[in-house]
């Protein structure tokens, strides 16, 4: 059967009619993309995005640890400096391995918080630019590509993820991987396509595995739609896909095989999802209810979205009525266009999966089962969160907006062509005032794009001062003997890991029990914080949380002696915290002596001279 233009996914670029409105729109998008993070700019080394400081501390720890480990000949994939003595695996955590290496000079000169904030600053513009570039490679006009890039980069799936989930927000590779996935079965040079796919996939793997997983799912969705829609293309596509996929897999194993081995077969391998099943999912109202991060929202919208599961960093589903309606109209009007069909099916599937295994409706967790319930136990899928499919939905919705912009522009060109040749008037000519008028159509297309983009416009992110660092950690702690173990208080846990912030400031000079990480318990299942902490650690964490001194008996004192011996702790160090007085009173009772005051901390030495 002869292949028509609509049966292949086009990759040629086309000339564009640039209008003042289009140029102004592009400038506004760039300003907004950079403006999302403008509150960080004056103090990149002293401020953090507010709303999720624990995750920011987690990222800065890893951004500093990776270059530190490489410079000292240590294994960057495994460390016992945190969660002493069991340790933590980098690949089981959002450790930003590749960005940590690329930004190592920045970290060495200015610190890892500056490196993290640079990722945040460039996440939105980089993602938007990547989506626009991908659109051009798929045959979009410049205005269409710009609209698609803006819709992806400014989507809450990107912007809201900046609140603590930079591995999800810095996602320029997602649209590129989807493009390379298309090329894998379409290209006449499958070896080259496989090489590029493997390199980009490996880079994303070492940046954030969740985005790579979304890309793999999106590529599979497109492939299924193509196979079902154009089955006669399958025989030719299968050999190309097999070659490209084999080459890509080989490249990934070459570049990231050892990290993957450590993740799945190393001493800290884990399985399962550490979070409550089905909890982190998009609310059914989330697609049309903006959060307070969007400029265009009502107080009622902010109140409604605040009831959705998780914090702002998990409220990723919003697309807005204009974009959703545009996608629906385009899908109906241009269903025969294979690009439209693939994007529409991908969008619908991603939205449905993002709803999770038990539906959230208006902030209420119902017993209604969603399709995700039947796939949540599939290997690899079991470690994912349903809400993250909103990122995939955002990229497909962005692609559909770009296709809609070109559909309006193409209608005018087709109408003009029919009129010029004296043929019978087409349905395109009868469609409206823009038919047959390229300038009118260009303006109409840009107005549609603006209508879809306006609800997405994000407000600047709120920021907070970075936690205080006592002088002890930048002075005395840096002179600790190699191999020292320090119990840092408040005891580092997921909700308050400031000890990791101080340990990083010391140049990773000492090992530390506790931390904010994902790790395996005794059964190998993943948990936040790994296995259960010793009794003394849990006691101190409870004091920090309640800000109330514990009632200490001889039982607790004996337990503290055993736990400190098991940790081989050289010192206990208490830094600034709202619960400092309660912690000082409790530790004094546990150890039977008051602390020394050293450079802004309370210090109890358990090994003579170890931490002085």
Helices and strands as residue ranges (DSSP letters): G 5-7, H 20-35, H 38-41, E 47-49, H 53-71, E 78-79, E 88-89, G 90-92, H 97-102, H 104-110, H 112-137, H 142-153, H 156-159, G 160-162, H 166-169, H 173-186, H 190-205, H 209-229, G 231-233, H 234-265, G 284-287, H 299-305, G 312-314, H 321-333, H 338-354, E 358-361, E 364-369, G 371-374, G 381-383, G 386-388, H 389-420, G 429-431, H 438-454, E 463-465, H 471-474, G 476-479, E 486-489, H 498-505, E 518-520, E 526-528, H 535-546, H 554-567, E 571-574, H 580-591, E 596-598, E 601-605
